Amino acid sequence: MAVLRICFIGDSITLGTADAEFLGWPGRLSQKMQAKGHDLSLYNLGVRAETTALIRQRWRAECTPRLPDVANGRLVFAFGVNDTAIDITGAIRVPPAQSVAIARAILSEAKAWKPTLWVGPAPVNKAGQRVSPGPGVQYDFDNRRIAELDKLYQATAKEIGVPYLPLYSRMIDNAAWHAALSKGDGVHAIGAGCGVIADQVASWDAWQAWFV
């Protein structure tokens, strides 16, 4: 039996926005592992609308008290979709080169501190999607930009030696994922979609290696 404390650091998809059960995919994933007899302490540190630049500012301070040296602490990062969004001014929120540089800095620091995994960005509605989370705020998402960033992230992960799960390529044609997206807002899938991501992570060799 593995006894782990795991911080899941990311954005609204990590948080589980649109999930009526408020579990997100980290909660569903942790349930799967608990059912197999493992002892997990789950910390969902997803924050809506956050980019890599915003995550970089907070992740270490939030994880440090949750993962003391006496605990068997682990880190799972999942971000990137918000970086690719076009805001109301017509500008991309975080250009790809900058996103990669920030991600490299985050994951390099994380790897040097605790065992670390990196989950890539998930696709949105195939026709693209516009989300307006508040007055005067608008984000346009497109899978072409997400696919480009995913490839850059994969190359970066290989360079720094952090296991990377390419959700985009695994889920772009996943019917269950897109059905769940269509019942959400096109970016955030309902609970069944959180289950799709949880299944992808649960079957990942790098994740399974933590529980041997």
C-alpha positions as CSV (number, residue, x, y, z in Angstrom):
1,M,0.0,0.0,0.0
2,A,1.3,3.4,-1.0
3,V,0.9,6.3,1.5
4,L,1.2,9.6,-0.4
5,R,0.3,13.3,-0.2
6,I,-0.3,14.6,-3.7
7,C,-0.7,18.3,-4.8
8,F,-2.5,18.7,-8.1
9,I,-1.6,22.2,-9.4
10,G,-3.4,23.7,-12.3
11,D,-6.3,25.7,-13.6
12,S,-10.1,25.3,-13.8
13,I,-9.9,21.9,-15.6
14,T,-7.8,20.6,-12.7
15,L,-10.2,22.2,-10.2
16,G,-13.2,20.5,-11.9
17,T,-15.3,23.5,-12.9
18,A,-18.7,22.2,-14.1
19,D,-18.4,19.1,-12.0
20,A,-21.6,18.8,-10.0
21,E,-19.9,16.4,-7.6
22,F,-17.0,18.9,-7.0
23,L,-14.4,16.2,-7.4
24,G,-12.7,17.1,-10.7
25,W,-10.5,14.6,-12.2
26,P,-8.0,14.6,-9.3
27,G,-10.8,13.6,-6.9
28,R,-12.0,10.8,-9.2
29,L,-8.4,9.6,-9.7
30,S,-7.8,9.5,-6.0
31,Q,-11.0,7.5,-5.4
32,K,-9.7,4.9,-7.9
33,M,-6.4,4.6,-6.0
34,Q,-8.2,4.4,-2.6
35,A,-10.4,1.6,-3.9
36,K,-7.2,-0.3,-4.7
37,G,-6.1,0.0,-1.0
38,H,-3.8,3.0,-1.2
39,D,-3.8,5.9,1.3
40,L,-3.9,9.3,-0.4
41,S,-4.1,12.8,0.9
42,L,-5.4,14.9,-2.1
43,Y,-4.8,18.6,-2.4
44,N,-6.6,20.1,-5.4
45,L,-4.8,23.4,-6.1
46,G,-6.6,24.3,-9.3
47,V,-7.5,28.0,-9.8
48,R,-9.9,29.2,-12.5
49,A,-8.5,31.1,-15.4
50,E,-4.9,30.7,-14.3
51,T,-2.0,30.7,-16.8
52,T,1.5,29.3,-16.3
53,A,2.6,32.8,-15.3
54,L,0.1,33.0,-12.4
55,I,0.7,29.4,-11.3
56,R,4.5,30.1,-11.1
57,Q,3.8,32.8,-8.5
58,R,2.0,30.6,-6.1
59,W,2.6,26.9,-6.5
60,R,5.6,26.5,-4.2
61,A,4.1,28.5,-1.4
62,E,0.9,26.5,-1.5
63,C,2.6,23.1,-1.8
64,T,5.2,23.6,0.9
65,P,2.9,23.4,4.0
66,R,1.0,20.5,2.4
67,L,4.1,18.5,1.7
68,P,6.4,18.6,4.7
69,D,9.7,16.7,4.6
70,V,8.3,14.0,6.9
71,A,5.6,13.1,4.3
72,N,5.9,11.2,1.1
73,G,4.9,14.1,-1.1
74,R,4.3,14.2,-4.8
75,L,3.4,16.9,-7.4
76,V,1.1,16.7,-10.4
77,F,1.0,19.8,-12.7
78,A,-1.7,20.3,-15.3
79,F,-2.0,23.6,-17.1
80,G,-1.7,25.4,-20.5
81,V,-5.2,25.8,-21.9
82,N,-5.5,29.3,-20.5
83,D,-2.1,30.3,-22.0
84,T,-3.5,29.7,-25.4
85,A,-6.7,31.9,-25.0
86,I,-7.2,35.1,-26.9
87,D,-8.4,37.8,-24.6
88,I,-10.9,40.6,-25.2
89,T,-8.0,42.8,-26.6
90,G,-7.2,40.2,-29.2
91,A,-3.9,39.2,-27.6
92,I,-2.9,35.7,-26.6
93,R,-2.7,35.5,-22.8
94,V,0.8,33.8,-22.8
95,P,2.7,33.5,-26.0
96,P,4.0,29.9,-26.7
97,A,7.7,30.7,-26.2
98,Q,7.0,32.4,-22.9
99,S,4.7,29.6,-21.8
100,V,7.4,27.0,-22.5
101,A,10.0,29.1,-20.6
102,I,7.8,29.4,-17.5
103,A,6.8,25.8,-17.6
104,R,10.4,24.7,-17.8
105,A,11.2,26.8,-14.8
106,I,8.3,25.5,-12.8
107,L,8.9,21.8,-13.6
108,S,12.6,22.0,-13.2
109,E,12.2,23.4,-9.7
110,A,9.5,20.9,-8.9
111,K,11.5,17.9,-10.1
112,A,14.4,19.0,-7.9
113,W,12.1,19.1,-4.9
114,K,9.6,16.2,-5.1
115,P,8.7,13.4,-7.6
116,T,6.8,15.2,-10.3
117,L,4.4,14.4,-13.2
118,W,3.1,16.8,-15.9
119,V,-0.3,16.4,-17.5
120,G,-0.7,18.2,-20.7
121,P,-3.6,20.5,-21.8
122,A,-6.9,18.9,-22.9
123,P,-8.7,19.8,-26.1
124,V,-11.8,22.1,-26.1
125,N,-14.8,22.0,-28.4
126,K,-13.7,21.1,-31.9
127,A,-15.3,24.2,-33.3
128,G,-13.5,26.4,-30.8
129,Q,-15.1,28.1,-27.8
130,R,-15.6,31.5,-26.3
131,V,-16.0,31.8,-22.6
132,S,-17.0,35.0,-20.7
133,P,-16.3,34.3,-17.0
134,G,-17.3,37.9,-15.9
135,P,-18.2,41.4,-17.1
136,G,-15.6,42.7,-19.6
137,V,-13.7,39.4,-19.6
138,Q,-13.7,37.2,-22.7
139,Y,-11.5,34.3,-23.7
140,D,-11.5,32.5,-27.1
141,F,-10.0,29.0,-27.2
142,D,-9.0,27.0,-30.3
143,N,-7.6,23.5,-30.5
144,R,-4.9,24.5,-33.1
145,R,-3.2,26.7,-30.5
146,I,-3.6,24.0,-27.8
147,A,-2.1,21.3,-30.1
148,E,0.9,23.6,-30.8
149,L,1.5,24.2,-27.2
150,D,1.1,20.5,-26.3
151,K,3.9,19.6,-28.8
152,L,6.2,22.3,-27.3
153,Y,5.4,21.0,-23.8
154,Q,6.2,17.4,-24.8
155,A,9.6,18.4,-26.1
156,T,10.3,20.5,-23.0
157,A,9.3,17.6,-20.7
158,K,11.7,15.3,-22.5
159,E,14.5,17.8,-22.2
160,I,14.1,18.2,-18.4
161,G,13.3,14.6,-17.7
162,V,9.7,15.0,-16.3
163,P,7.1,12.4,-17.4
164,Y,4.5,14.0,-19.6
165,L,1.0,12.8,-20.4
166,P,-0.2,14.2,-23.8
167,L,-3.9,14.5,-23.1
168,Y,-4.5,16.5,-26.3
169,S,-3.6,13.7,-28.7
170,R,-5.3,11.1,-26.5
171,M,-8.6,13.0,-26.2
172,I,-9.0,15.0,-29.4
173,D,-11.1,12.2,-30.9
174,N,-12.5,10.8,-27.6
175,A,-16.3,10.7,-28.0
176,A,-17.0,10.6,-24.3
177,W,-14.8,13.6,-23.7
178,H,-16.5,15.7,-26.4
179,A,-20.0,14.6,-25.3
180,A,-19.1,15.8,-21.8
181,L,-17.7,19.1,-23.2
182,S,-20.9,19.7,-25.1
183,K,-22.9,19.4,-21.9
184,G,-20.6,21.9,-20.3
185,D,-19.4,25.1,-21.8
186,G,-17.1,23.7,-24.4
187,V,-14.0,24.1,-22.3
188,H,-15.1,22.6,-19.0
189,A,-16.6,19.2,-19.3
190,I,-19.3,17.9,-16.9
191,G,-18.4,15.2,-14.3
192,A,-18.2,12.4,-16.9
193,G,-15.5,14.3,-18.7
194,C,-13.5,14.6,-15.4
195,G,-13.8,10.8,-15.4
196,V,-12.3,10.6,-18.8
197,I,-9.2,12.5,-17.7
198,A,-9.0,10.4,-14.5
199,D,-9.0,7.2,-16.6
200,Q,-6.2,8.6,-18.8
201,V,-4.0,9.4,-15.8
202,A,-4.9,6.1,-14.0
203,S,-3.6,4.1,-17.0
204,W,-0.4,6.1,-17.4
205,D,2.7,4.1,-16.6
206,A,4.4,7.1,-14.8
207,W,1.4,7.5,-12.5
208,Q,1.2,3.7,-11.8
209,A,4.9,3.6,-10.9
210,W,4.1,5.7,-7.8
211,F,1.9,2.9,-6.4
212,V,4.2,-0.2,-7.0
